[in-house]
């Protein structure tokens, strides 16, 4: 597979700023929006053009997987819709480490004939998909986990999917529900989902419904017409999850970072991180052209992060620079991400001298005198990004396997370098401008 990668032994040393940062940076497009738009466009009637697709491994995986299923999808974002059909009668999909790809396409494959086999890397084979398979079976599909442990690899055969009411365990991932909604326009009856357990990451379900509406389907599972989705031009916003780490850099250096490309009516739930940063002492300006975060005197917070899981590594690093203990609740599902993100985060903060406790569904961060250290990213892009930010404010920080950021933000460490050279010199007030090679 062209996008297959292994955890490497490469180590990147982060050079600290020494001054507050001052920069305007735009992260790649939102992979969460891109995934959903690609699925809607593939199932739509007529062609679509999706602009601003991020050049990360996960979105490339989605394009490659849709192509393997017979859809006409180009890396440029041109998609010819199939009117709700899965063109290939059978296929084998390697999702690598892309959980969204595997889960969304597990439901999509139930619209086809099959068998379809979906698998991933070693970590993916530890990540849950059982609740989605159970829901698909209840709706009339044929879905099974081949290892019998509720994780990939899975095999899917067509339904048809009846629709109607279904109970869904929602405590491990919102992607199970999003997957069902995306194929709901092609069910025999309107879908009704009853969430069981403490649902997590609910804004991502709302995002799914928003993209469905953008492609002509009115309401969750409703139909704008018997044609389902309609092809269209769709622009992918800048990624709020990626922006979180840029704003965190402003917080830990006492500088400011502006991020354009996220509209005021954005459906990206990770924007709730702005309220947390304000509570920690940052100043946030939500403009129509850009969202700016300016660092201040940081203080600890007590906050439920169940709806903003991708922001937790960045917030935990910011908390290490604050006054007082921070408590992040509702984060048990982070154990099922690209790594056991709670353990990876705790190990990294310990390596830099912060006090950390991981409990049942919560993380406590106690600031202390920080020092340099080598961070194991565990092949997790969010862990690598978080400690790349820490390295801007603490000397001697190194990150193992920095290339894992290619999953969502291939140019992240290039942008970290841009932040470093764009630091405001507090002594004379002069600004160091970004050199041409970073522009």
C-alpha positions in Angstrom: 0.0 0.0 0.0 1.3 3.4 -1.0 0.4 5.1 2.3 1.5 2.3 4.7 4.0 3.6 7.3 5.6 2.1 10.4 6.7 3.9 13.6 10.2 5.2 13.0 13.2 5.7 15.2 13.7 9.3 13.9 13.9 11.9 16.6 13.3 15.6 16.0 14.8 18.2 18.4 12.5 21.2 18.9 14.3 24.5 19.1 12.5 26.8 21.6 11.4 30.3 20.7 12.8 32.4 23.6 10.1 35.0 22.8 6.3 35.2 22.4 5.2 34.0 19.0 3.3 36.3 16.6 2.0 34.7 13.4 -0.9 34.0 11.1 -1.0 30.4 10.0 -3.7 28.3 8.3 -3.7 24.6 9.0 -4.8 22.0 6.4 -8.5 21.4 5.7 -10.5 19.5 8.2 -10.1 15.8 7.6 -13.4 15.2 9.5 -15.3 17.4 7.1 -13.4 16.0 4.1 -14.2 12.4 5.0 -17.9 13.1 5.3 -18.0 15.2 2.1 -16.2 12.5 0.1 -18.7 9.8 1.2 -21.7 12.0 0.4 -20.2 12.9 -3.0 -19.5 9.3 -3.8 -23.1 8.3 -3.1 -24.7 11.4 -4.7 -26.5 11.8 -8.0 -24.2 13.7 -10.4 -20.6 15.1 -10.1 -19.1 17.0 -7.2 -16.0 19.1 -6.7 -14.5 19.1 -3.2 -12.1 22.0 -2.8 -9.4 22.3 -0.1 -8.9 18.6 0.5 -6.1 18.2 3.1 -3.0 16.4 1.9 -2.9 14.0 4.9 -2.6 10.3 5.0 -6.1 9.7 6.3 -7.8 11.6 3.5 -5.6 9.8 1.0 -6.7 6.5 2.6 -10.3 7.5 2.1 -9.8 8.3 -1.6 -7.9 5.1 -2.2 -10.6 3.0 -0.4 -13.4 4.6 -2.3 -11.6 4.0 -5.5 -11.1 0.3 -4.5 -14.9 0.1 -4.1 -15.3 1.3 -7.6 -16.2 5.0 -7.0 -14.7 7.6 -9.4 -12.7 9.8 -7.0 -9.7 11.9 -7.9 -7.1 13.3 -5.5 -8.0 16.7 -6.9 -11.4 16.4 -5.3 -13.5 15.6 -8.4 -16.0 12.9 -7.6 -18.6 11.2 -9.8 -21.5 10.1 -7.7 -23.0 6.6 -7.9 -26.6 7.3 -6.9 -26.3 5.3 -3.7 -24.8 2.2 -5.3 -21.4 0.6 -4.4 -19.9 -0.1 -7.9 -17.5 -2.9 -7.0 -19.2 -6.2 -6.1 -16.4 -7.1 -3.8 -13.2 -5.4 -2.5 -10.6 -5.5 0.2 -9.9 -2.2 2.0 -6.8 -1.4 4.1 -7.6 1.6 6.2 -4.2 1.6 7.9 -4.5 3.7 11.0 -7.5 5.7 9.8 -10.4 4.9 12.2 -12.8 7.2 10.5 -12.2 5.6 7.1 -12.8 2.1 8.4 -15.9 2.9 10.4 -17.6 5.1 7.8 -16.9 2.7 5.0 -18.0 -0.3 7.1 -21.5 1.2 6.9 -21.2 2.3 3.3 -20.3 -1.3 2.2 -23.6 -2.5 3.6 -25.2 -0.7 0.6 -23.3 -3.0 -1.8 -23.3 -6.8 -2.6 -20.0 -8.0 -1.1 -18.3 -9.6 0.5 -16.1 -6.6 1.5 -13.3 -7.0 3.9 -12.0 -4.0 5.8 -8.8 -4.1 7.9 -6.1 -1.9 9.2 -2.7 -1.8 10.9 -1.9 -3.4 14.2 -3.3 -0.6 16.3 -6.5 -0.5 14.2 -7.0 -4.2 15.1 -7.3 -3.1 18.7 -9.8 -0.3 18.1 -13.5 -1.1 18.6 -16.1 -1.4 15.8 -18.4 -4.0 17.4 -21.3 -1.6 18.2 -21.5 -0.5 14.6 -21.5 -4.1 13.4 -24.3 -4.9 15.8 -26.4 -1.9 14.6 -25.9 -2.9 10.9 -27.1 -6.4 11.7 -30.1 -5.0 13.5 -30.9 -3.0 10.4 -30.7 -5.9 8.1 -27.1 -5.9 7.0 -24.6 -8.8 7.2 -21.6 -7.7 9.3 -19.1 -9.6 11.4 -15.7 -9.2 13.0 -13.5 -11.9 11.7 -11.4 -12.2 14.9 -14.5 -12.4 17.1 -13.2 -9.6 19.4 -15.3 -6.6 18.3 -12.4 -5.1 16.3 -11.2 -5.3 12.7 -10.8 -7.1 10.4 -14.5 -7.1 9.4 -16.5 -8.6 6.6 -19.6 -6.8 5.2 -22.3 -8.1 2.9 -25.2 -6.2 1.6 -28.6 -5.8 3.2 -30.8 -4.2 2.1 -30.8 -1.9 5.1 -34.3 -1.7 6.5 -33.9 1.5 8.6 -36.2 2.3 11.5 -35.2 2.3 15.1 -31.8 0.9 16.3 -30.0 1.0 19.6 -26.3 2.0 19.4 -23.6 1.8 22.1 -22.1 5.4 21.9 -19.6 5.5 24.7 -16.5 4.6 22.6 -16.9 6.6 19.4 -19.3 9.0 17.7 -18.1 7.6 14.4 -20.5 4.6 14.7 -23.5 6.9 14.6 -22.1 9.1 11.9 -21.5 6.0 9.8 -25.2 5.1 10.1 -26.5 8.5 9.3 -24.4 8.8 6.2 -26.0 5.7 4.6 -29.5 6.4 6.1 -30.9 8.1 2.9 -30.7 4.7 1.2 -32.5 2.7 3.9 -36.0 1.5 3.3 -37.4 3.5 6.3 -36.2 6.7 8.1 -33.4 5.9 10.6 -33.9 6.5 14.3 -30.9 6.0 16.6 -31.2 5.5 20.3 -27.9 6.1 22.0 -27.0 3.7 24.8 -24.4 4.7 27.4 -22.6 8.0 27.9 -22.4 9.4 24.3 -19.0 11.0 23.4 -17.9 13.5 20.8 -21.5 14.6 20.0 -20.5 17.6 17.9 -19.1 15.2 15.3 -22.5 13.7 14.8 -23.9 17.2 14.3 -21.1 17.8 11.8 -22.2 14.7 9.9 -25.8 15.9 9.7 -24.6 19.4 8.5 -22.6 17.9 5.7 -25.6 15.7 4.7 -27.8 18.7 4.6 -25.1 20.5 2.4 -25.4 17.6 -0.1 -29.2 17.9 -0.3 -30.5 15.6 2.5 -32.8 17.5 4.9 -32.4 16.5 8.5 -30.8 13.4 10.0 -31.8 10.5 7.8 -34.5 12.4 5.9 -34.5 12.7 2.2 -34.6 15.9 0.1 -36.0 13.8 -2.7 -36.0 10.1 -3.8 -32.6 10.9 -5.3 -30.8 11.2 -2.0 -27.6 13.3 -2.1 -27.0 15.7 -4.9 -23.6 16.5 -6.3 -22.2 20.0 -5.7 -19.1 22.1 -5.1 -18.0 21.9 -1.5 -15.2 23.8 0.2 -13.5 22.2 3.1 -12.8 24.6 6.0 -9.4 24.9 7.8 -9.1 22.2 10.5 -10.1 23.4 14.0 -8.3 20.4 15.5 -5.1 21.3 13.9 -5.6 25.0 14.8 -5.9 24.0 18.4 -2.2 23.2 18.5 -1.3 26.6 16.9 -3.4 28.4 19.5 -1.8 26.3 22.2 1.6 27.7 21.0 0.3 31.2 21.6 -0.8 30.2 25.1 2.5 28.6 26.2 4.8 31.4 24.8 2.5 34.3 25.8 2.3 35.3 22.2 -0.6 35.4 19.6 -1.6 33.3 16.7 -4.3 34.0 14.1 -5.9 31.2 12.1 -8.0 32.1 9.0 -10.3 29.8 7.1 -12.8 28.8 9.8 -16.1 30.6 9.3 -18.2 31.8 12.2 -20.9 29.2 11.6 -18.5 26.3 11.4 -19.9 22.9 12.4 -16.5 21.9 13.9 -17.1 21.0 17.5 -13.4 21.4 18.4 -13.9 25.1 18.4 -15.2 24.7 21.9 -11.5 24.6 22.9 -11.5 28.4 22.6 -13.7 28.7 25.6 -11.4 26.5 27.6 -8.4 28.6 26.6 -10.3 31.7 27.7 -11.0 30.0 31.0 -7.2 29.3 31.3 -6.4 33.0 30.9 -6.0 33.5 27.1 -7.7 36.3 25.1 -9.7 35.1 22.2 -10.8 37.3 19.3 -13.4 35.5 17.0 -13.2 37.6 13.8 -14.8 37.0 10.5 -11.4 36.8 8.8 -9.5 34.9 11.4 -9.7 33.6 15.0 -6.9 34.9 17.2 -5.6 33.5 20.5 -3.3 35.6 22.7 -1.6 34.1 25.7 -1.9 35.5 29.2 -1.3 34.4 32.8 -2.4 30.8 32.6 -4.4 29.1 35.4 -5.7 25.6 35.9 -9.2 24.5 34.9 -11.7 21.8 35.6 -13.4 20.9 32.4 -15.3 18.1 30.7 -13.6 17.3 27.4 -15.9 14.5 26.2 -16.9 16.5 23.1 -13.4 17.7 22.2 -11.1 14.6 22.4 -8.5 15.8 19.9 -7.9 19.0 21.9 -7.0 17.1 25.1 -3.3 16.6 24.4 -2.9 20.3 23.5 -4.8 21.5 26.6 -2.8 19.1 28.9 0.4 20.7 27.6 -1.0 24.2 28.2 -2.0 23.1 31.7 1.6 22.2 32.4 2.5 25.9 32.1 -0.5 27.1 34.2 -0.8 28.0 37.9 -2.8 25.3 39.8 -4.0 21.9 38.9 -6.1 21.2 35.8 -8.6 18.4 35.6 -9.8 17.1 32.3 -12.9 14.9 32.6 -14.8 12.6 30.2 -11.7 11.4 28.4 -11.9 7.6 28.8 -12.5 7.1 25.1 -9.0 8.5 24.4 -7.7 5.1 25.2 -9.1 3.9 21.8 -7.4 6.5 19.6 -4.3 6.1 17.4 -2.6 5.2 20.7 -3.7 4.8 24.2 -3.7 8.6 24.3 -4.0 8.9 28.0 -1.0 6.8 28.8 1.1 8.4 26.0 0.1 11.9 27.2 1.0 11.0 30.8 4.3 9.5 29.9 5.2 12.6 27.9 4.3 15.1 30.6 6.2 13.0 33.2 9.3 13.1 30.9 9.2 16.9 31.0 8.7 17.1 34.8 5.0 17.8 35.1 2.9 16.0 37.6 0.2 13.8 36.0 -2.4 11.4 37.2 -4.6 9.3 34.9 -7.8 8.1 36.6 -11.0 6.5 35.4 -12.0 8.8 32.6 -10.0 11.8 33.7 -6.5 13.4 33.6 -5.0 15.6 36.3 -2.1 17.9 35.4 0.0 19.5 38.2 2.5 22.1 36.9 6.1 21.9 38.1 9.5 23.1 36.9 9.6 21.8 33.4 12.8 20.5 31.7 13.8 18.9 28.4 13.2 15.3 27.6 12.6 12.9 24.7 8.9 12.2 24.0 7.6 8.9 22.6 4.8 9.9 20.2 3.5 6.3 20.1 2.9 6.9 16.4 0.1 9.3 17.4 -0.1 12.6 15.5 -1.8 14.5 18.3 0.8 13.4 20.9 3.7 14.5 18.5 2.0 17.8 17.8 1.3 18.6 21.5 4.9 18.1 22.6 6.1 19.9 19.5 4.2 22.9 21.1 5.8 22.2 24.5 9.3 22.4 22.8 8.6 26.0 21.8 8.7 27.0 25.5 11.0 24.4 27.1 14.6 23.8 26.0 15.7 20.3 25.2 12.5 18.7 24.0 12.7 16.0 21.3 9.9 14.1 19.7 10.3 10.5 18.4 8.7 9.6 15.1 7.7 13.1 14.1 6.5 11.9 10.7 3.3 10.5 12.3 1.8 14.0 11.9 1.4 13.2 8.2 -1.9 11.6 9.3 -3.6 15.0 9.5 -1.1 17.8 9.3 2.0 16.9 7.2 3.5 20.4 7.5 3.0 20.8 11.2 6.7 21.0 12.2 7.4 23.3 9.3 4.7 25.6 10.8 6.3 25.2 14.2 9.5 26.5 12.6 7.5 29.5 11.2 6.2 30.2 14.7 9.7 30.2 16.1 11.1 32.7 13.6 8.0 34.8 13.9 8.5 35.4 17.6 8.0 38.9 19.0 11.2 40.2 20.6 9.9 41.5 23.9 13.0 43.7 24.5 12.8 46.1 21.7 9.3 45.3 20.3 10.6 44.3 16.9 9.1 41.4 15.0 11.2 38.8 13.3 9.5 38.2 9.9 9.1 34.7 8.4 11.9 34.0 5.9 10.9 33.3 2.3 11.6 29.6 2.5 8.9 29.3 5.2 6.3 31.5 3.4 
